[in-house]
Amino acid sequence: GHQTREVFESDARTVERTEMSGKTGDAQIGAWVTALCAKKPTPGGGAAAAVAAAIGAASGAMAAIYTTRKKDEESGVAGEARALAAALDAAAARCIVLADEDETAYAAIQASWKDESLSAEDKAKIEATALNVPVSLLKLCHEQSSAVANFLPRCNPNITSDAKVCIHLLAGAGRAAYQTVLVNQPKEEVKTELKP
């Protein structure tokens, strides 16, 4: 997307901030992180959790695809590894979409605070959409980290650290998503459903 740059003084150092416009998936990671640092409401913590999950899933996909050596083919693990890599690749892409959905949902929430013409029903729909994004991310993180943890004993031993990076990043992103869930003040049954 189009970027504008702003240079300012902070803590006796000059920092260049980049303002993004466009989708998370279109941004270079450095520009996205810089945008996250800015005094702007989005991207925020929910999008950060989603991007962390995307990076975790991508790391797991790499570990899985490296478990397709000749001996993995012979043992039958390679097919499982390819399926896991494809699932993690799709999960990473979904996380990037969730990052953008989080930004959109938060913008709608902010607008609803100021729009007195919205009905209670319309506000409830906006709030439900904002809650659904981190709930979806948390469920995705749980599902994918469990799949990688189950695969770990069969993973190429030369790359298990990358599989573990996946598990830890997904766990952290899931915990972060849960914090975003709590900010959205869910009903008790939602909190109960999401707790381990």
CORFENWO-V274263 format. One record per helix or strand of 2 or more residues. SS is the DSSP state (~ for helix, > for strand). FROM is the first residue (numbers start at 0). TO is the last residue. If there is no record, write none. Layout:
BEGIN
ss->(SS;SS)
from->(FROM;FROM)
to->(TO;TO)
END
This chain:
BEGIN
ss->(>;>;~;~;~;~;~;~;~;~)
from->(2;12;23;28;44;69;76;119;156;187)
to->(9;19;25;36;64;74;113;153;182;193)
END
